[in-house]
Amino acid sequence: MKKKLYKNLLILLILMYGIFTLANQQKVLNQYSNNSKELASQIKKQQTTNEELIAEKENVNSKEFIEKMAREKLEMYYPNEKIYLDKGL
């Protein structure tokens, strides 16, 4: 009678351990899945940025790009060119 009780208790403990282990593994898998989705999103953003940089690299020697950078970064303008700034905002 006691052997049967110990045997049933042992089986119950093994089952509980198995359920606990499976639950923990499922939680870890969910975390990996979420991380995977987040990394895929970051990869997509970086690919878009990379494509934009490649397009910009192709245009870097164009007259329009050089003029734009001179105006924006170096605040250079053509002689006799008038620049109006709205300071009302």
C-alpha positions in Angstrom: 0.0 0.0 0.0 2.8 2.4 0.9 4.7 1.5 -2.2 1.8 2.4 -4.4 1.4 5.8 -2.5 5.1 6.6 -3.1 4.9 5.5 -6.7 1.8 7.8 -7.3 3.5 10.6 -5.4 6.7 10.2 -7.5 4.6 10.2 -10.7 2.8 13.3 -9.6 6.1 15.1 -8.8 7.5 14.1 -12.2 4.4 15.4 -14.0 4.5 18.7 -12.0 8.1 19.1 -12.9 7.4 18.5 -16.5 4.5 21.0 -16.6 6.7 23.6 -14.8 9.5 23.1 -17.3 7.2 23.3 -20.3 5.7 26.5 -18.9 9.1 28.1 -18.4 10.2 27.0 -21.9 7.1 28.5 -23.4 7.8 31.8 -21.7 11.4 31.8 -23.0 10.1 31.0 -26.5 7.7 33.9 -26.4 10.5 36.3 -25.3 12.6 35.0 -28.2 9.7 35.5 -30.6 9.2 39.1 -29.4 12.9 39.8 -29.7 12.9 38.3 -33.2 10.1 40.6 -34.3 11.8 43.6 -32.8 15.1 42.8 -34.5 13.3 42.2 -37.8 11.7 45.7 -37.5 15.1 47.2 -36.8 16.6 45.4 -39.8 13.9 46.8 -42.0 14.5 50.3 -40.7 18.2 50.0 -41.3 17.7 48.6 -44.8 15.5 51.7 -45.6 18.2 54.0 -44.2 20.9 52.1 -46.2 18.9 52.6 -49.4 18.5 56.3 -48.7 22.2 56.6 -48.1 23.0 54.7 -51.3 20.7 57.1 -53.2 22.4 60.1 -51.6 25.8 58.7 -52.3 25.0 58.5 -56.0 23.9 62.2 -56.0 26.8 63.5 -53.9 28.7 64.9 -56.8 25.7 66.6 -58.4 25.6 70.4 -58.5 22.2 70.4 -56.7 23.5 68.4 -53.8 26.7 70.5 -53.4 24.6 73.7 -53.5 22.1 72.3 -51.0 24.9 71.3 -48.5 26.6 74.7 -49.0 23.4 76.4 -48.1 22.3 74.2 -45.2 25.6 73.3 -43.5 27.9 76.2 -44.4 25.3 78.9 -44.8 26.8 79.9 -48.1 24.8 81.8 -50.7 25.3 83.3 -54.2 26.6 86.9 -54.4 23.8 89.5 -54.3 21.3 86.8 -53.2 18.9 88.1 -50.6 17.8 85.7 -47.8 14.7 86.4 -45.8 14.2 84.8 -42.4 10.8 84.8 -40.6 11.5 85.4 -37.0 7.8 85.7 -36.1 7.5 82.1 -35.1 
